[in-house]
């Protein structure tokens, strides 16, 4: 690892290397990676050790309480979940903004497959992240002008997969206690196993670790009864995702069919409107409020559906794998690493999970 004179990661040198690599990757522009380098640098500069923030007389009581919760979850992640014991999530950064980054997702007007861009370390992914909302919306406007469906979504947390010492962010403080703890487990799981270009596998693994980690954390603290409320929200989200997935399947069939452009465009809007109505009905049924309301209000499109298609697909398969290893997390992680090297095995795990999506949880 490159380090500066104080033994810390030489962030500037690492990002310079990324800029040089960018020129050989399709879809990767120097300007885009430069803003990512600058944004990541500023984020890292804003970090303060959590214990120092807690000891600061100017720190508010609610912030101190949340950071103590983070410390507890971070320790549990190492001692009981066998997640990475490193410097990630041991510092805090107040970014003075509501989101860490803004992601742009796009898909052609008549396709359910998102556009993909290729970058160092992450491989080819179905979004572009911007540290400034204006830049994200400018890029999205350019894609929309050429006819693509686009989505700009604020992101409250992300992982650099262990390449940097990720801090806890002020944008994460809006979470409830259980969601904050679950997020720590989720992001650390990404550091443990990550397959370039396979978001379905990566996100489903991290969500499995998140859920299992939270179950064990609550049980260890005599708060197991709180798990049901969390799982109820998870079931609601999975049912909603299943509804979006059904709309995506309908659209795929429509786009592959023989209808002329005008009729195809009209039928597309009918499918999307129906999906929005079904999602709102599910929210009423489960008595939950989700961020999908804003999407529905602005008008669903292919990019919305593409952005949520990767988070639950393989979770049932991972749960079965954990059970097959008698709930032993190190053995489970080893099995996942083995799967990560075999694309056919990964797809088999996810394909077996698919039909159980709506009922899992």
N, C-alpha and C positions, 0 to 999 in steps of 0.2 A: 504494500500500500504506500502511495506517495504521502509524505507527511511534511509539515512545515517545521520551523526551528523549534517549536514547542511540542512536537510529536503529534499534532492534530492532523486530520486528513487535509491534504493540500487541495481544497475544493477547486480553486482556480485552475490548477494544473490538470486536474481530472476533467473539468469541463472543456479545457482547451483540447484535450485528447478527443473528447466527444465531438467537438466542432470539426476536427480534422477527419474523424471517421464519417461524419455526416455526408460528406461529399460523395461517398461510394454507395450510399443507401437510397433506393427509390423512394420518392415522396418526402425525403428529409431535407429541409432547406436550412441554410446557415442562419437566416433571420429568425426562423422559428426556434431553433435550438439555442440561439443567443439569448432570446427572451426567457427561455426555460433556465438557462444557466444563471442569468441575472436574478430571476425570481427565486430560484433555489438558494442562491448565495444570500439574498436578503433574508430569506426565511431562517437560514442557519445562523445568521448574525443576530437574529432576534431571540435566540435561545438563552434561557437562564436555567441553571440546575433547579429542579423542583424543590429541593430542601432549602435553597436560598430564597426562593419565592415564598415558601411557607414561613420562613423566619423574618421576612420583610414586614416591618410594622405597618407599612402602607397597604399590604395585601388585605382584601376584603375577606370577611368570614366565609361567605359562600365559596369563593375561589379556593381558599385554604382547605375547606372540607372536600371539595371535588378533587384537589390534588392529592390529599391524603388517600382518597379512594383509589386514585390512579396508582399511587405507591403500593397499596395493598394488592391491587390486581396485578401489577407488574411483578411483585415478589411471588405471588401465587403462580403466575405463568411459568416461572422458572422451577419452583419447588414441586409443583404438582402436575403441571401440564407438559413439562419437558420442552418448553419453547425457548428460543434463543436467549441466552444470558449475555446481553451486550448493552450498549449505551442508548439504544433506542427507547423512547418514551420514559426517559429519566430526566428530561428537561421540558421546559414550558416556553412557548413563544406566543406573544400577543401580536397578531398581524394587523390589528386595527382595521379589519374588514370582515364581512360576513362569511366569506368562503375562502378556502385555501387556494383553489384554482377553479377555473370555469372550463368544462369539457365541451368540445364541439363534436357532435355525432351527425353523420350525414348518410343518406342513401339516395340512389336514383329515384325518380318519380314513380317508376314502375318496377321496383325491386325491393325485396325485404332484406337483402344483404347489405350491411353497412360498408361504406368505403373504409379502406384500411391504409394505414401509414406505417412505415418501418423506421425504427430508431435503434441506436445502440442499447444493449442490455435487455430492453423490453421486447425486442423483436417487432413483428408487425401487429398492430393493435387497431381497434375499431373506433378510436377517438383521438382528438388532439387537445392537450391541456394547455391553458393559458393562465398566467398569473395576474393578468389584467382583464377585467370583463370587457372593456372596450375593444381590446385586441381580439378576443374570442368572437364578439359579435361582428366585428369587421370581417374576419375570416369566414364566418357563417354566412354573412350577407353575400359574399362573393360566390359561395357554393349555391346559395338560393337563386342568385341571378342567372346561373346557368341551368336552373331547373331542378336541382336536387332538393329533397326534403331535408330539413336541418333541425337540430335541437341544440340549444345552449343551456347547460345545466351546471349550477354551482355545486361544488364538491367540498365537503367539510373536512375530509381526512383522506390521506393517501399514503402509500408506502413506497419508499425508494428501494425496497427489497434488500435492505441492509447495506447498500452502497454508502449511505450517509446515516448519521445518528438522528433518526427521526424524532422530533419533539412532539409532545402533546400540544395541540393548538387551541387558541381561544375559540375557534370555530367549532370545536368539539364540546365546549362547555354547555351548549344548548341541549345536549342529550340528557335523557333521564339517567339515573345511576346505572341501571342494568345495561342500557345501550352503550354507555361509556365504557363499562368493564368489558362488554362483548366486543367493542371496537378494538380495544387493546389486544385481545386474544386474536381477533381476525387479522389485524395488520401484522402481528408477529408470525402468524401462520404463513403469510405470504413470504416472509423471509426464510422460512423453513423449506418450502417446496414451491417452485415456480417454473412453469413450462412456457417458454417463449412461444407466443402466438396461439395459445390455447386458453382463452379467457374462461370458457365454460368449465374446464377442469380446475383451473386455478381458483376461481371464485367459489365454486361448489366445495372444494376442499377447505378453503378458509372459513366458509359459513358453517361447515360441519364442525371444525375445531372451535369456532366461536360458540356454537350452541352447546357442545359437550363441555367446553371449558366453563361456561356460565352455570350449567347444571351442577358441576362439581364445586365451583366457587360458592354458590348459594348453599349447597348441602353442608359444606365445611363450616359455614358461618351460621348454621341453624336457621336459614332463611329459605329453605326448600319450597315453602308454600308460594313464594313469589314467582316461581318458575312458570306456573300455569298462565299467569297474565302475559308473560313474555311470549310463551308458546302460542297463546291465543292470537296475539298480534302477528306472530310469524305465520300462523295458519291463514289469517286474513290476507297477508301479503302474498302468500303462495297461491291462494285462490285467485287473487287479482292478477298475478303474473300468468297463471294458467289461462285466464280470460284473454289477456293480451296475446298469449301464445296461440290461442285458437284463432284470434283475428289475423295474426301473422300467417297462419296456415291458409286461411281463406284468401288472403291477399296473394300468397304465392301461387295458388291455383288460378286466381283471376289473371295475374300477370302472365302466366304461361298459356292462357287461353287465347281464342281467336277474336275477341271483341275489338272493335275499332277504338281508336284513342278516346273519343268523346264518351262513349258508353263505358269504357273501362274506367275513366276518371270519375264518372258518376257513381258507378258501383263501388269504387274504392271509398268514396266519401260515405256511402251508406254503411259499409262494413265498419269504418272507423267510428261513425256516430253511434252505431249499435254497441260497439265495444265500450265506448264511453258511458253509455247508459247502464250497461251491465256492471261496470266497475263501480259506479255510484250506488247501484243496488247492493253490491257486496259490502261497500262501506257502511251502508245502513244496516245490513244484516249483522255484521260483526261489530257494529257500533265503534268504528275507528275512523280517524281522520288521516288522510295520507297526502303526500305531495302531488299525487296524480291529479288532484282537482284542478290545479293550475294548468297542467298539460291539456286536460279535457276542455277547459275554458278557452284556451288559445287555439285549439283544434289539433287533434291527434294526426300524426303522419307516420311514414315509414321509419323515420329516425327515432321517434319515441319508442316504437316497438322494438327496434334493433337494440336500443340502449338498455333494455331490461331483460333481454333474452338469455343472459349468461349466468344468472345468479343462483338458480335452483336446479338446473337440469340434472346434475349429477349427484345431488345431495343424498338421495336414497341409496345410491350405489356405495357412496362413502360410508354411510351409516352401517350398511351390511358388512363392509370391509372391517370397520371398527369392531363390530360384534364378532366377526370371524377371528379376530385377534384378541378375543376375551376382554375387550375394553382396555388393553394395555397400549397406551399411547405411543411409547417408543417403537413397539412392534408395528403398530398401525402406520406410523410415519415411515418406517422402513419399507413397508409394503407399498405405500403411496409413491415413494421414491422409485421403487422398481417399476411401478406402472408408468411413472412419468417418462421413462425411457422408451416406452413402446406405444406408438400412436394407436395401433389396432386395439391393444388392451385398454387404453383410455376410452376409446369410443365404445367398446363393449360394456364397460362399466357405466357409461352415461346412457347408452341405449337401453340397458336393463332398467335404469332408473326412470326413464321418461314416462311410462304409463302411470307411475305412482305419484307423479308430481303434485296433483291437487290434494291427495289424501295424506301425504307425508307430513311429519311434524308432530 
